[in-house]
Amino acid sequence: MDTIRITDDIKQDRRRFLGTAALAVAAAQFGMIGPAAAQQRETKLPAIKPGTNTFGPLKQINAGLLNVGYAEAGPADGTPVILLHGWPYDIHSFVDVTPALASAGYRVLVPFLRGYGTTRFLSGDTFRNGQPAAVAVDLIDFMDALKIQKATFAAFDWGARTANIIGALWPERCKAMVSVSGYLIGNQESGKMPLPPQAEFEWWYQFYFATERGRIGYEKYRHDFAKLIWKLASPKWNFDDATFDRSAAAFENSDHVAVSIHNYRWRLALADGEPKYNEIEQRLAQAPVITVPTITLEGDANGAPHPDPSAYAKMFSGKYEHRLITGGIGHNLPQEAPQAFAEAVVAVDGF
């Protein structure tokens, strides 16, 4: 799960959200937000039948520090769309979204992030770094390897944070963006700031990972641990064992635990990053505004900690729209509501 602590203003809004039920009601009534909000449009795709789709054979490509495993669908000359998963999820969060976008003419690419699935480090000596800047650079390297100059990004959790970073620091590489739970760029300094007890409780797993017991526990029980997170983050999603097990196979990657633990320890400034990313992290610490066209999404039953949309609307200065997806939709929004997610991608591409 991923909602990183951001600027002081946003943190204050997040605290108010977590501390009061009234704002939850307000969020349900929330429509378009932001000074540059785009007119909401209806973008219809053929009806998606969840659970009926699979990926074809996966591809591999050397990109930067990694050999990246990824799914691809759609015409090779189509407008590129890159779909990014989070923790603890994998590319199958987009297994129903991908064919819908491919049928609409998009070239759809769904990579495993570092530490997941068939993505591997090219060298055994490379530090298993989970810091945000490193993951974002991975995606720039992935685009370079595929000779893709610009793409639309659509993502959630760690993936949304990565898309946010690319949109903020490399806008020339990001045509548009769909971001679940909004603006997720953060920094270590903001991560040091304590939150009210109820808010801190929401981050229990982060504090568990800060301990050696937590690292060993995640290594030993990663399957059960991830399944618990799925249930907590999407309390109304009745996924079956087969659906979970298909994604859980990606967590057997030999680098998964190291990358995951480092990510959460880095957030609390309990683990160092790599100096080569310092300049990027310094820029991110300024909470840069995202200028590319963006649609943010939120599920009405997201059990993961997340800010109220009004807290981050000002962080998007381009054409912007927020959509609340109803029907008991939790944290894994693209898999729980693939129709709404895919239609948001098509809509933002037309901004």
N, C-alpha and C positions, 0 to 999 in steps of 0.2 A: 504494500500500500504506500501511497505517496502523496502527501500534501506538505511541502516543505515550508518552514516559517520564513516569511519574507520581510517586507518593510515594516516599520513601526506602525504606520497607519493600518496596514493590512492585518498585522497581528492583533491590533485592538479590535478590528471588526470581527476577526476570527474568534476572539475570546467572547465577544458579545454573542456571536452565533452559537458557540458551544454552551454558553451559560444561560441562554433563554430559549424557551419554546416559541416565543412570539415571533422571533425572526424566522423560524421555520415556516410559520404561516405566511409571513411576508414573502419568503422565497417562492412559495407556491403560487403567489399572485404576481410574481415578477415576470415581466415580459422582456422587451428590448431595453438595454441599458447602455449608457455611455454616450458621450457627446457626439461620437461619430457613428452611432448605431445605424446599421443598414435596415432597410425595409424588409421585414420577414417575408420569405417567399415559400411557396409550396413547391417542392422538388420531388416529383414522383418517379420511382423506379419500379420495375416489375416486383411483385410481392416476393419477399424472401421467405423461404421455408427453413427455419432454423433446424439444425441437426441432420440435414440431408446433404451437406457439402463436405468435401475433403480437399486437401491440397494434392496437387500432382507431385512428381518427384522433386525433391528439394535441390537447389543449386548451391555451389560453393564458390567463393571468390576471395583472393587475397586482397586485403584492404588495410593499409596502415599496419597496425600491430597484430591484426587478426586475420584468420581465415574465416570468413563470415558465411554461415548457413542462412539461406533465405528461400522463401517461396516467391514465385512470380507468376502472374497471370495477365492476360490482356495483350493487345497488339504492341509489338516492339516500338512502334512509332507513336504510341498514344501518349497523352500527357501523363508524366510520372506522378504517382501518388505513393508515398512511403508511409506505412502503418507501423506504429511502434507500441510494443507491449510494455507492461510494468512488472512489478514484483508482488506476489509470486505467481506470475502468469506466463504465457508464452504466445507464440504466433497464432495459436488456435483461437485466441480471442477474436481474431479477424477471419475465421474460416468461412463464415457466412457473408461477411461484408465483401470479401475479396471477389467472388464471382459476380456479385451485383455490380461492382464498379468496373470489373473487366468487361462485362456485357455492355456497359455504357461507353466503352471505348478507351478507358484508362489503362495505362501500364501500371500494374499494381505490384509493389515490392514490399515484402513482409520479412524483415530480418530478425534473427535471434540476436538479442543484445549480448554483450560480453558476459560469459558465465552461464549461458543458456543453450540448450539444444546442441546443434552441430557446430556452433561457433567455437573456435579454438584460438588461443594465443599461438602465434607463430614461433615464439621462443619460450622455453621453459624458464628463462632468466627474467622475463618481463614481470614487473610488479603487478599483482592482481588488484588493480586499483578500481574502486567503485565510485570515485568522486564525480560529480556532475560534469565537469569540464572534459574529463577523459571520455565519458560516454558520448558526449556531443561531438567531440573530435572523431570518434569512431564513425559516426554517421556521415560527417563530411568526407572522411576517407572512403567510405562505402560509395558515396555518390561519385567521387573522383574515379574510383576503380571502374565504375559502370559508365563513366563519361556522361553523367547527368549533371547539367549545370544548375537546374532549378527544379524543384518538386513541390507539390502540395503535401503537407504533413498532417496526419490525423492520428491521435494518440491519447493514451490515458496513463495515469500513474507515472512511473519512471519515464515512460515514453513521452508523456505530455511535457514533463520537465525538460527533456532533451529537445523536443520540438520548440518549446518556448525559448530555450537558449539559442537555437539556430535562428529562429525568427528575430531574436533581439540582436545578436551579434553578427550574423551572416544573412541579413535580409535579402541580399542578392541571390541566395541559394534557396530561398523559401518563397514560393508564389503565394501561398495562403495556408491557413492552419485551422484544424479542428482540435480543440483542447478540452478534454474532460476535466472538470473542476478548476478551469481557469488558468490563473497565473501562478506557476509553481517554482519560479526562480527564487533561490534562497542563498544563504551564506552561513559560514561557521559562527560569525558573531551573533547573528540573530538566533541561531540555534542554541546559544548559551543562555538565552533569556528564559527564565521560568514562566510557566503558564499556571493558571488556576488549577486546583487539584483535579477537577473533572476532566479538564483538557489534557492534563498530564496522563491521566488514566488511559485515555484513548491511545497513547503512544507506548503502552506497556511493552510491546515487543522490541521497541527501540532500546529501552533500558535493559531488557533481558540480553540483547545482543551486545551490550556494552561490557558484559562479563564473560569470563572464560567459560563458565558454566553454560551461558547462552550459546556460545560458539559450538561447544561440544554437543549441546542439546539439539541445535539446528542440524548439525552434521548427522546426528543419530536418528532424529525424528523428522527430517525435512518433509517427508510425505504427509505425515499427520499434521505437522505444523502448518504447512501451506493450506491443507484442507480446512483447518480451523480458521485461518485468515479469510478464505473464500466465504465461509459461512458467516463470519462476523461482518465482513464488508458488504455482503449481498444477502441480507437476512430473509428476503422474500424470493430469492432465486432457488428453485428446486432442481439444481443440477444433479445428474446421476453419477454413479461411480465411474462409468466409462468416460464421461465427459471430463471429469477431473483427472483420471489416470492418463488420458491422452496428453494433457498438458504437463502433468507431473513428471513424465518421462524426461522433459527438458531440464528438470532440476538435478538429474543425475550427472550432468556435466561436472567434470572434475574440478572446475574453477568456481562453481556456483556458490558454494558456501563462503569462500574467501572473498569474492567480489561483493556478495550481499552484506557480510559482516563489516567489511571495510566501508561500504557506503553509509551504513547507519552509524558507525563509530565516527566517521569523518564529519557527519552532520553535527555531532555533539562536541567536535574538536577533541575527540579522544584518540584520533588517528590522523597522521599527517597525510597530505596529498603529495604529489610530485612537483618539484619546483618548476618544471617546464609548463605547468598549467597555471602558474601563479598570476600571470598577466590576465588570463581569461577570468579567473576567479575574482580578481580585483575589479574587473569591469562588471561582473555579475553582482558583486557586493553593492553596487550603486543602484540596483533594481532598475535596469534599463527598460524603458517603455518599448513595447512591441508595436511596430508600425505596419506590419503586413496584415491583409484582410484576415479576420478571425471570426469563427463561431465557437463559443464556449458552450459546453453541455453539462448538465447535472441530472442525475437520476433522483427521483423522489424518495428513494429508499436506500440511499448510499450510507452504509454503516461505517465507512472509514471517515476519519476526521477530515473535514473539508471546509473552506471558507465560504461565507455567504457571497453570492455573486456581486453584490454592491461593493464588496471590499476590493475587488480587483478590476472592475470595469474601467477605471481610469488608467490602468496599465496597458490598455490597447487603444492606440491613437488613430489607427486606420479604420476602414469600414468594419463594423463590429455588430454582432448580434449574440444574445444569450438565449438558450432554449432549455426549458425544464422538461425532461422526459418522464412522463408519468406511467403508472401501471405497476408499481412495485419494483422499479429498476434500481439496482445497486451499483457498486463500484466498478464492476467489469462491464461497463455500459455497451461497448461494441458487440459483446457476445450475448448480452441480455436483451439488447434492443438494436439488432443489426440494421433493421430498416431505417430507423431514425438516424443512426450513425452514418450510414451510407448516403442518405439524402442530405445530411449536413455537409458531407464532402462535396457532393455535386453542387450544392447551393453556394458554398464559399468559393468554389472554383469560378463561379459566375459573378462574384462581387466586382 
